[in-house]
Amino acid sequence: METSLPNHSPRLAGAERDQLATPADVAAHLGVPVKTLYQWKYRGIGPSVHKVGRHLRYRWREVDAWLDAQTSYDLTA
């Protein structure tokens, strides 16, 4: 007897779902070494990070929000 499973991907379940990024993805995006992300996590100063099983994952919207908060100084002064 064969059981069929729904044909869907959790990643494509809807536009409201956040895509998750690996530390390597975020490090490349920010132009920093992966080791720096681990140090920021340890110090509590980097973008929010989530554990998925034993893996670290980032939400792109949280990375972008953190980056915006880091660059909130006045360039016209």
PDB file of N, CA, C and O in Angstrom:
ATOM      1  N   MET A   1       0.838  -1.171   0.000  1.00  0.00           N
ATOM      2  CA  MET A   1       0.000   0.000   0.000  1.00  0.00           C
ATOM      3  C   MET A   1       0.883   1.235   0.000  1.00  0.00           C
ATOM      4  O   MET A   1       1.752   1.379   0.860  1.00  0.00           O
ATOM      5  N   GLU A   2       0.668   2.121  -0.953  1.00  0.00           N
ATOM      6  CA  GLU A   2       1.485   3.308  -1.113  1.00  0.00           C
ATOM      7  C   GLU A   2       0.747   4.526  -0.575  1.00  0.00           C
ATOM      8  O   GLU A   2      -0.423   4.744  -0.891  1.00  0.00           O
ATOM      9  N   THR A   3       1.432   5.312   0.234  1.00  0.00           N
ATOM     10  CA  THR A   3       0.839   6.515   0.796  1.00  0.00           C
ATOM     11  C   THR A   3       1.412   7.722   0.079  1.00  0.00           C
ATOM     12  O   THR A   3       2.629   7.857  -0.046  1.00  0.00           O
ATOM     13  N   SER A   4       0.550   8.585  -0.385  1.00  0.00           N
ATOM     14  CA  SER A   4       1.052   9.780  -1.060  1.00  0.00           C
ATOM     15  C   SER A   4       1.096  10.939  -0.066  1.00  0.00           C
ATOM     16  O   SER A   4       0.184  11.131   0.739  1.00  0.00           O
ATOM     17  N   LEU A   5       2.163  11.688  -0.148  1.00  0.00           N
ATOM     18  CA  LEU A   5       2.338  12.856   0.705  1.00  0.00           C
ATOM     19  C   LEU A   5       1.978  14.106  -0.078  1.00  0.00           C
ATOM     20  O   LEU A   5       2.124  14.127  -1.300  1.00  0.00           O
ATOM     21  N   PRO A   6       1.512  15.141   0.594  1.00  0.00           N
ATOM     22  CA  PRO A   6       1.209  16.380  -0.120  1.00  0.00           C
ATOM     23  C   PRO A   6       2.442  16.900  -0.846  1.00  0.00           C
ATOM     24  O   PRO A   6       3.552  16.845  -0.317  1.00  0.00           O
ATOM     25  N   ASN A   7       2.247  17.392  -2.027  1.00  0.00           N
ATOM     26  CA  ASN A   7       3.338  17.891  -2.840  1.00  0.00           C
ATOM     27  C   ASN A   7       3.523  19.384  -2.573  1.00  0.00           C
ATOM     28  O   ASN A   7       3.005  20.222  -3.313  1.00  0.00           O
ATOM     29  N   HIS A   8       4.258  19.709  -1.519  1.00  0.00           N
ATOM     30  CA  HIS A   8       4.544  21.099  -1.218  1.00  0.00           C
ATOM     31  C   HIS A   8       5.887  21.207  -0.523  1.00  0.00           C
ATOM     32  O   HIS A   8       6.384  20.252   0.074  1.00  0.00           O
ATOM     33  N   SER A   9       6.449  22.379  -0.616  1.00  0.00           N
ATOM     34  CA  SER A   9       7.713  22.651   0.044  1.00  0.00           C
ATOM     35  C   SER A   9       7.466  23.677   1.134  1.00  0.00           C
ATOM     36  O   SER A   9       6.826  24.696   0.877  1.00  0.00           O
ATOM     37  N   PRO A  10       7.954  23.440   2.344  1.00  0.00           N
ATOM     38  CA  PRO A  10       7.758  24.410   3.418  1.00  0.00           C
ATOM     39  C   PRO A  10       8.341  25.774   3.068  1.00  0.00           C
ATOM     40  O   PRO A  10       7.827  26.801   3.511  1.00  0.00           O
ATOM     41  N   ARG A  11       9.399  25.791   2.285  1.00  0.00           N
ATOM     42  CA  ARG A  11      10.028  27.050   1.897  1.00  0.00           C
ATOM     43  C   ARG A  11       9.112  27.851   0.967  1.00  0.00           C
ATOM     44  O   ARG A  11       9.190  29.079   0.930  1.00  0.00           O
ATOM     45  N   LEU A  12       8.259  27.173   0.229  1.00  0.00           N
ATOM     46  CA  LEU A  12       7.379  27.845  -0.718  1.00  0.00           C
ATOM     47  C   LEU A  12       5.940  27.864  -0.243  1.00  0.00           C
ATOM     48  O   LEU A  12       5.027  28.024  -1.053  1.00  0.00           O
ATOM     49  N   ALA A  13       5.719  27.705   1.046  1.00  0.00           N
ATOM     50  CA  ALA A  13       4.367  27.604   1.580  1.00  0.00           C
ATOM     51  C   ALA A  13       3.611  28.919   1.515  1.00  0.00           C
ATOM     52  O   ALA A  13       2.393  28.920   1.693  1.00  0.00           O
ATOM     53  N   GLY A  14       4.265  30.015   1.274  1.00  0.00           N
ATOM     54  CA  GLY A  14       3.586  31.293   1.168  1.00  0.00           C
ATOM     55  C   GLY A  14       4.572  32.434   1.210  1.00  0.00           C
ATOM     56  O   GLY A  14       5.686  32.298   1.717  1.00  0.00           O
ATOM     57  N   ALA A  15       4.149  33.564   0.670  1.00  0.00           N
ATOM     58  CA  ALA A  15       5.018  34.728   0.620  1.00  0.00           C
ATOM     59  C   ALA A  15       5.301  35.273   2.014  1.00  0.00           C
ATOM     60  O   ALA A  15       6.312  35.945   2.216  1.00  0.00           O
ATOM     61  N   GLU A  16       4.417  34.995   2.985  1.00  0.00           N
ATOM     62  CA  GLU A  16       4.614  35.512   4.333  1.00  0.00           C
ATOM     63  C   GLU A  16       5.705  34.786   5.102  1.00  0.00           C
ATOM     64  O   GLU A  16       6.164  35.281   6.131  1.00  0.00           O
ATOM     65  N   ARG A  17       6.132  33.619   4.624  1.00  0.00           N
ATOM     66  CA  ARG A  17       7.199  32.887   5.305  1.00  0.00           C
ATOM     67  C   ARG A  17       8.538  33.555   5.021  1.00  0.00           C
ATOM     68  O   ARG A  17       8.807  33.987   3.900  1.00  0.00           O
ATOM     69  N   ASP A  18       9.365  33.631   6.043  1.00  0.00           N
ATOM     70  CA  ASP A  18      10.709  34.177   5.868  1.00  0.00           C
ATOM     71  C   ASP A  18      11.629  33.105   5.329  1.00  0.00           C
ATOM     72  O   ASP A  18      11.549  31.941   5.721  1.00  0.00           O
ATOM     73  N   GLN A  19      12.499  33.509   4.432  1.00  0.00           N
ATOM     74  CA  GLN A  19      13.530  32.581   3.993  1.00  0.00           C
ATOM     75  C   GLN A  19      14.643  32.604   5.018  1.00  0.00           C
ATOM     76  O   GLN A  19      14.965  33.657   5.567  1.00  0.00           O
ATOM     77  N   LEU A  20      15.223  31.469   5.275  1.00  0.00           N
ATOM     78  CA  LEU A  20      16.299  31.364   6.251  1.00  0.00           C
ATOM     79  C   LEU A  20      17.644  31.337   5.531  1.00  0.00           C
ATOM     80  O   LEU A  20      17.778  30.778   4.443  1.00  0.00           O
ATOM     81  N   ALA A  21      18.626  31.951   6.164  1.00  0.00           N
ATOM     82  CA  ALA A  21      19.957  32.016   5.592  1.00  0.00           C
ATOM     83  C   ALA A  21      20.946  31.326   6.524  1.00  0.00           C
ATOM     84  O   ALA A  21      20.776  31.324   7.743  1.00  0.00           O
ATOM     85  N   THR A  22      21.962  30.750   5.940  1.00  0.00           N
ATOM     86  CA  THR A  22      23.031  30.126   6.719  1.00  0.00           C
ATOM     87  C   THR A  22      24.017  31.210   7.162  1.00  0.00           C
ATOM     88  O   THR A  22      24.016  32.310   6.610  1.00  0.00           O
ATOM     89  N   PRO A  23      24.849  30.907   8.148  1.00  0.00           N
ATOM     90  CA  PRO A  23      25.889  31.876   8.516  1.00  0.00           C
ATOM     91  C   PRO A  23      26.774  32.263   7.328  1.00  0.00           C
ATOM     92  O   PRO A  23      27.185  33.418   7.215  1.00  0.00           O
ATOM     93  N   ALA A  24      27.068  31.315   6.454  1.00  0.00           N
ATOM     94  CA  ALA A  24      27.889  31.623   5.279  1.00  0.00           C
ATOM     95  C   ALA A  24      27.181  32.616   4.360  1.00  0.00           C
ATOM     96  O   ALA A  24      27.819  33.512   3.808  1.00  0.00           O
ATOM     97  N   ASP A  25      25.855  32.462   4.191  1.00  0.00           N
ATOM     98  CA  ASP A  25      25.078  33.401   3.372  1.00  0.00           C
ATOM     99  C   ASP A  25      25.145  34.811   3.939  1.00  0.00           C
ATOM    100  O   ASP A  25      25.388  35.775   3.213  1.00  0.00           O
ATOM    101  N   VAL A  26      24.926  34.919   5.254  1.00  0.00           N
ATOM    102  CA  VAL A  26      24.901  36.228   5.914  1.00  0.00           C
ATOM    103  C   VAL A  26      26.297  36.843   5.915  1.00  0.00           C
ATOM    104  O   VAL A  26      26.441  38.044   5.687  1.00  0.00           O
ATOM    105  N   ALA A  27      27.314  36.045   6.168  1.00  0.00           N
ATOM    106  CA  ALA A  27      28.684  36.549   6.162  1.00  0.00           C
ATOM    107  C   ALA A  27      29.049  37.115   4.791  1.00  0.00           C
ATOM    108  O   ALA A  27      29.660  38.179   4.698  1.00  0.00           O
ATOM    109  N   ALA A  28      28.677  36.410   3.740  1.00  0.00           N
ATOM    110  CA  ALA A  28      28.949  36.897   2.384  1.00  0.00           C
ATOM    111  C   ALA A  28      28.187  38.188   2.114  1.00  0.00           C
ATOM    112  O   ALA A  28      28.724  39.112   1.503  1.00  0.00           O
ATOM    113  N   HIS A  29      26.943  38.254   2.566  1.00  0.00           N
ATOM    114  CA  HIS A  29      26.105  39.445   2.361  1.00  0.00           C
ATOM    115  C   HIS A  29      26.694  40.660   3.083  1.00  0.00           C
ATOM    116  O   HIS A  29      26.692  41.763   2.537  1.00  0.00           O
ATOM    117  N   LEU A  30      27.195  40.464   4.302  1.00  0.00           N
ATOM    118  CA  LEU A  30      27.741  41.562   5.097  1.00  0.00           C
ATOM    119  C   LEU A  30      29.218  41.827   4.809  1.00  0.00           C
ATOM    120  O   LEU A  30      29.750  42.869   5.193  1.00  0.00           O
ATOM    121  N   GLY A  31      29.878  40.889   4.137  1.00  0.00           N
ATOM    122  CA  GLY A  31      31.295  41.049   3.831  1.00  0.00           C
ATOM    123  C   GLY A  31      32.191  40.848   5.036  1.00  0.00           C
ATOM    124  O   GLY A  31      33.224  41.505   5.167  1.00  0.00           O
ATOM    125  N   VAL A  32      31.799  39.945   5.913  1.00  0.00           N
ATOM    126  CA  VAL A  32      32.594  39.623   7.107  1.00  0.00           C
ATOM    127  C   VAL A  32      32.830  38.115   7.146  1.00  0.00           C
ATOM    128  O   VAL A  32      32.086  37.356   6.525  1.00  0.00           O
ATOM    129  N   PRO A  33      33.853  37.679   7.865  1.00  0.00           N
ATOM    130  CA  PRO A  33      34.069  36.231   8.013  1.00  0.00           C
ATOM    131  C   PRO A  33      32.958  35.587   8.855  1.00  0.00           C
ATOM    132  O   PRO A  33      32.345  36.250   9.692  1.00  0.00           O
ATOM    133  N   VAL A  34      32.710  34.319   8.632  1.00  0.00           N
ATOM    134  CA  VAL A  34      31.715  33.579   9.417  1.00  0.00           C
ATOM    135  C   VAL A  34      32.094  33.620  10.895  1.00  0.00           C
ATOM    136  O   VAL A  34      31.223  33.719  11.759  1.00  0.00           O
ATOM    137  N   LYS A  35      33.377  33.545  11.182  1.00  0.00           N
ATOM    138  CA  LYS A  35      33.846  33.587  12.568  1.00  0.00           C
ATOM    139  C   LYS A  35      33.380  34.872  13.265  1.00  0.00           C
ATOM    140  O   LYS A  35      33.079  34.848  14.458  1.00  0.00           O
ATOM    141  N   THR A  36      33.317  35.967  12.549  1.00  0.00           N
ATOM    142  CA  THR A  36      32.835  37.228  13.118  1.00  0.00           C
ATOM    143  C   THR A  36      31.380  37.106  13.533  1.00  0.00           C
ATOM    144  O   THR A  36      30.999  37.610  14.590  1.00  0.00           O
ATOM    145  N   LEU A  37      30.560  36.448  12.726  1.00  0.00           N
ATOM    146  CA  LEU A  37      29.153  36.239  13.092  1.00  0.00           C
ATOM    147  C   LEU A  37      29.046  35.439  14.389  1.00  0.00           C
ATOM    148  O   LEU A  37      28.210  35.744  15.239  1.00  0.00           O
ATOM    149  N   TYR A  38      29.882  34.426  14.542  1.00  0.00           N
ATOM    150  CA  TYR A  38      29.869  33.627  15.767  1.00  0.00           C
ATOM    151  C   TYR A  38      30.274  34.474  16.976  1.00  0.00           C
ATOM    152  O   TYR A  38      29.709  34.332  18.060  1.00  0.00           O
ATOM    153  N   GLN A  39      31.258  35.354  16.778  1.00  0.00           N
ATOM    154  CA  GLN A  39      31.669  36.242  17.869  1.00  0.00           C
ATOM    155  C   GLN A  39      30.547  37.215  18.222  1.00  0.00           C
ATOM    156  O   GLN A  39      30.290  37.451  19.402  1.00  0.00           O
ATOM    157  N   TRP A  40      29.879  37.780  17.223  1.00  0.00           N
ATOM    158  CA  TRP A  40      28.758  38.690  17.470  1.00  0.00           C
ATOM    159  C   TRP A  40      27.636  37.976  18.208  1.00  0.00           C
ATOM    160  O   TRP A  40      27.010  38.548  19.100  1.00  0.00           O
ATOM    161  N   LYS A  41      27.382  36.723  17.835  1.00  0.00           N
ATOM    162  CA  LYS A  41      26.346  35.950  18.526  1.00  0.00           C
ATOM    163  C   LYS A  41      26.715  35.769  19.986  1.00  0.00           C
ATOM    164  O   LYS A  41      25.877  35.953  20.869  1.00  0.00           O
ATOM    165  N   TYR A  42      27.958  35.411  20.244  1.00  0.00           N
ATOM    166  CA  TYR A  42      28.437  35.197  21.612  1.00  0.00           C
ATOM    167  C   TYR A  42      28.325  36.478  22.441  1.00  0.00           C
ATOM    168  O   TYR A  42      27.947  36.434  23.612  1.00  0.00           O
ATOM    169  N   ARG A  43      28.653  37.610  21.835  1.00  0.00           N
ATOM    170  CA  ARG A  43      28.604  38.898  22.530  1.00  0.00           C
ATOM    171  C   ARG A  43      27.195  39.498  22.584  1.00  0.00           C
ATOM    172  O   ARG A  43      26.932  40.424  23.351  1.00  0.00           O
ATOM    173  N   GLY A  44      26.296  38.956  21.758  1.00  0.00           N
ATOM    174  CA  GLY A  44      24.929  39.470  21.720  1.00  0.00           C
ATOM    175  C   GLY A  44      24.790  40.783  20.982  1.00  0.00           C
ATOM    176  O   GLY A  44      23.886  41.566  21.272  1.00  0.00           O
ATOM    177  N   ILE A  45      25.686  41.038  20.018  1.00  0.00           N
ATOM    178  CA  ILE A  45      25.658  42.317  19.312  1.00  0.00           C
ATOM    179  C   ILE A  45      25.322  42.187  17.830  1.00  0.00           C
ATOM    180  O   ILE A  45      25.190  43.200  17.143  1.00  0.00           O
ATOM    181  N   GLY A  46      25.182  40.983  17.331  1.00  0.00           N
ATOM    182  CA  GLY A  46      24.924  40.777  15.913  1.00  0.00           C
ATOM    183  C   GLY A  46      23.448  40.637  15.608  1.00  0.00           C
ATOM    184  O   GLY A  46      22.604  40.823  16.485  1.00  0.00           O
ATOM    185  N   PRO A  47      23.136  40.307  14.361  1.00  0.00           N
ATOM    186  CA  PRO A  47      21.741  40.080  13.992  1.00  0.00           C
ATOM    187  C   PRO A  47      21.168  38.870  14.725  1.00  0.00           C
ATOM    188  O   PRO A  47      21.908  37.965  15.110  1.00  0.00           O
ATOM    189  N   SER A  48      19.870  38.857  14.913  1.00  0.00           N
ATOM    190  CA  SER A  48      19.216  37.738  15.597  1.00  0.00           C
ATOM    191  C   SER A  48      19.487  36.441  14.853  1.00  0.00           C
ATOM    192  O   SER A  48      19.444  36.382  13.624  1.00  0.00           O
ATOM    193  N   VAL A  49      19.767  35.412  15.628  1.00  0.00           N
ATOM    194  CA  VAL A  49      20.069  34.107  15.056  1.00  0.00           C
ATOM    195  C   VAL A  49      19.173  33.072  15.733  1.00  0.00           C
ATOM    196  O   VAL A  49      18.843  33.199  16.912  1.00  0.00           O
ATOM    197  N   HIS A  50      18.790  32.062  14.982  1.00  0.00           N
ATOM    198  CA  HIS A  50      17.883  31.031  15.475  1.00  0.00           C
ATOM    199  C   HIS A  50      18.526  29.668  15.286  1.00  0.00           C
ATOM    200  O   HIS A  50      19.196  29.421  14.283  1.00  0.00           O
ATOM    201  N   LYS A  51      18.323  28.796  16.243  1.00  0.00           N
ATOM    202  CA  LYS A  51      18.804  27.423  16.119  1.00  0.00           C
ATOM    203  C   LYS A  51      17.700  26.565  15.514  1.00  0.00           C
ATOM    204  O   LYS A  51      16.568  26.544  15.997  1.00  0.00           O
ATOM    205  N   VAL A  52      18.051  25.873  14.464  1.00  0.00           N
ATOM    206  CA  VAL A  52      17.164  24.905  13.826  1.00  0.00           C
ATOM    207  C   VAL A  52      17.868  23.567  13.964  1.00  0.00           C
ATOM    208  O   VAL A  52      18.790  23.243  13.215  1.00  0.00           O
ATOM    209  N   GLY A  53      17.404  22.795  14.951  1.00  0.00           N
ATOM    210  CA  GLY A  53      18.146  21.588  15.298  1.00  0.00           C
ATOM    211  C   GLY A  53      19.484  22.004  15.871  1.00  0.00           C
ATOM    212  O   GLY A  53      19.536  22.703  16.883  1.00  0.00           O
ATOM    213  N   ARG A  54      20.548  21.590  15.249  1.00  0.00           N
ATOM    214  CA  ARG A  54      21.874  22.003  15.710  1.00  0.00           C
ATOM    215  C   ARG A  54      22.492  23.070  14.815  1.00  0.00           C
ATOM    216  O   ARG A  54      23.662  23.419  14.972  1.00  0.00           O
ATOM    217  N   HIS A  55      21.716  23.579  13.890  1.00  0.00           N
ATOM    218  CA  HIS A  55      22.215  24.546  12.915  1.00  0.00           C
ATOM    219  C   HIS A  55      21.746  25.957  13.252  1.00  0.00           C
ATOM    220  O   HIS A  55      20.657  26.144  13.795  1.00  0.00           O
ATOM    221  N   LEU A  56      22.569  26.941  12.928  1.00  0.00           N
ATOM    222  CA  LEU A  56      22.191  28.337  13.091  1.00  0.00           C
ATOM    223  C   LEU A  56      21.618  28.851  11.782  1.00  0.00           C
ATOM    224  O   LEU A  56      22.146  28.582  10.703  1.00  0.00           O
ATOM    225  N   ARG A  57      20.526  29.596  11.901  1.00  0.00           N
ATOM    226  CA  ARG A  57      19.895  30.187  10.726  1.00  0.00           C
ATOM    227  C   ARG A  57      19.477  31.612  11.036  1.00  0.00           C
ATOM    228  O   ARG A  57      19.160  31.948  12.176  1.00  0.00           O
ATOM    229  N   TYR A  58      19.482  32.433  10.018  1.00  0.00           N
ATOM    230  CA  TYR A  58      19.096  33.831  10.128  1.00  0.00           C
ATOM    231  C   TYR A  58      17.894  34.097   9.236  1.00  0.00           C
ATOM    232  O   TYR A  58      17.743  33.482   8.180  1.00  0.00           O
ATOM    233  N   ARG A  59      17.038  35.021   9.672  1.00  0.00           N
ATOM    234  CA  ARG A  59      15.952  35.517   8.823  1.00  0.00           C
ATOM    235  C   ARG A  59      16.466  36.779   8.142  1.00  0.00           C
ATOM    236  O   ARG A  59      16.994  37.680   8.794  1.00  0.00           O
ATOM    237  N   TRP A  60      16.307  36.831   6.827  1.00  0.00           N
ATOM    238  CA  TRP A  60      16.837  37.960   6.069  1.00  0.00           C
ATOM    239  C   TRP A  60      16.268  39.286   6.551  1.00  0.00           C
ATOM    240  O   TRP A  60      16.994  40.278   6.616  1.00  0.00           O
ATOM    241  N   ARG A  61      14.989  39.323   6.889  1.00  0.00           N
ATOM    242  CA  ARG A  61      14.395  40.594   7.331  1.00  0.00           C
ATOM    243  C   ARG A  61      15.018  41.063   8.634  1.00  0.00           C
ATOM    244  O   ARG A  61      15.153  42.266   8.854  1.00  0.00           O
ATOM    245  N   GLU A  62      15.403  40.125   9.510  1.00  0.00           N
ATOM    246  CA  GLU A  62      16.061  40.498  10.762  1.00  0.00           C
ATOM    247  C   GLU A  62      17.497  40.962  10.526  1.00  0.00           C
ATOM    248  O   GLU A  62      17.981  41.865  11.207  1.00  0.00           O
ATOM    249  N   VAL A  63      18.173  40.345   9.564  1.00  0.00           N
ATOM    250  CA  VAL A  63      19.524  40.784   9.206  1.00  0.00           C
ATOM    251  C   VAL A  63      19.460  42.204   8.648  1.00  0.00           C
ATOM    252  O   VAL A  63      20.268  43.055   9.020  1.00  0.00           O
ATOM    253  N   ASP A  64      18.504  42.462   7.757  1.00  0.00           N
ATOM    254  CA  ASP A  64      18.369  43.794   7.175  1.00  0.00           C
ATOM    255  C   ASP A  64      17.996  44.834   8.226  1.00  0.00           C
ATOM    256  O   ASP A  64      18.502  45.956   8.189  1.00  0.00           O
ATOM    257  N   ALA A  65      17.121  44.481   9.158  1.00  0.00           N
ATOM    258  CA  ALA A  65      16.733  45.399  10.235  1.00  0.00           C
ATOM    259  C   ALA A  65      17.939  45.713  11.118  1.00  0.00           C
ATOM    260  O   ALA A  65      18.141  46.866  11.497  1.00  0.00           O
ATOM    261  N   TRP A  66      18.735  44.707  11.448  1.00  0.00           N
ATOM    262  CA  TRP A  66      19.940  44.917  12.253  1.00  0.00           C
ATOM    263  C   TRP A  66      20.917  45.821  11.505  1.00  0.00           C
ATOM    264  O   TRP A  66      21.506  46.727  12.094  1.00  0.00           O
ATOM    265  N   LEU A  67      21.086  45.573  10.211  1.00  0.00           N
ATOM    266  CA  LEU A  67      22.000  46.376   9.411  1.00  0.00           C
ATOM    267  C   LEU A  67      21.531  47.832   9.354  1.00  0.00           C
ATOM    268  O   LEU A  67      22.345  48.749   9.467  1.00  0.00           O
ATOM    269  N   ASP A  68      20.239  48.046   9.181  1.00  0.00           N
ATOM    270  CA  ASP A  68      19.694  49.411   9.166  1.00  0.00           C
ATOM    271  C   ASP A  68      19.958  50.114  10.494  1.00  0.00           C
ATOM    272  O   ASP A  68      20.276  51.303  10.512  1.00  0.00           O
ATOM    273  N   ALA A  69      19.830  49.399  11.592  1.00  0.00           N
ATOM    274  CA  ALA A  69      20.069  49.983  12.912  1.00  0.00           C
ATOM    275  C   ALA A  69      21.548  50.346  13.095  1.00  0.00           C
ATOM    276  O   ALA A  69      21.866  51.275  13.838  1.00  0.00           O
ATOM    277  N   GLN A  70      22.437  49.632  12.434  1.00  0.00           N
ATOM    278  CA  GLN A  70      23.866  49.910  12.559  1.00  0.00           C
ATOM    279  C   GLN A  70      24.277  51.138  11.770  1.00  0.00           C
ATOM    280  O   GLN A  70      25.296  51.755  12.079  1.00  0.00           O
ATOM    281  N   THR A  71      23.518  51.497  10.773  1.00  0.00           N
ATOM    282  CA  THR A  71      23.884  52.587   9.884  1.00  0.00           C
ATOM    283  C   THR A  71      22.990  53.803  10.067  1.00  0.00           C
ATOM    284  O   THR A  71      22.662  54.489   9.099  1.00  0.00           O
ATOM    285  N   SER A  72      22.595  54.071  11.305  1.00  0.00           N
ATOM    286  CA  SER A  72      21.641  55.148  11.548  1.00  0.00           C
ATOM    287  C   SER A  72      22.328  56.463  11.955  1.00  0.00           C
ATOM    288  O   SER A  72      21.748  57.254  12.699  1.00  0.00           O
ATOM    289  N   TYR A  73      23.539  56.697  11.479  1.00  0.00           N
ATOM    290  CA  TYR A  73      24.195  57.957  11.797  1.00  0.00           C
ATOM    291  C   TYR A  73      23.973  58.955  10.658  1.00  0.00           C
ATOM    292  O   TYR A  73      23.615  58.571   9.544  1.00  0.00           O
ATOM    293  N   ASP A  74      24.186  60.220  10.949  1.00  0.00           N
ATOM    294  CA  ASP A  74      23.913  61.301   9.987  1.00  0.00           C
ATOM    295  C   ASP A  74      25.130  61.525   9.096  1.00  0.00           C
ATOM    296  O   ASP A  74      26.216  61.842   9.582  1.00  0.00           O
ATOM    297  N   LEU A  75      24.940  61.356   7.791  1.00  0.00           N
ATOM    298  CA  LEU A  75      26.038  61.548   6.849  1.00  0.00           C
ATOM    299  C   LEU A  75      26.195  62.999   6.428  1.00  0.00           C
ATOM    300  O   LEU A  75      27.194  63.340   5.795  1.00  0.00           O
ATOM    301  N   THR A  76      25.244  63.864   6.756  1.00  0.00           N
ATOM    302  CA  THR A  76      25.291  65.249   6.284  1.00  0.00           C
ATOM    303  C   THR A  76      26.008  66.168   7.252  1.00  0.00           C
ATOM    304  O   THR A  76      26.178  67.348   6.944  1.00  0.00           O
ATOM    305  N   ALA A  77      26.428  65.693   8.386  1.00  0.00           N
ATOM    306  CA  ALA A  77      27.067  66.572   9.402  1.00  0.00           C
ATOM    307  C   ALA A  77      28.486  66.897   9.034  1.00  0.00           C
ATOM    308  O   ALA A  77      29.164  67.617   9.768  1.00  0.00           O
TER     309      ALA A  77
END
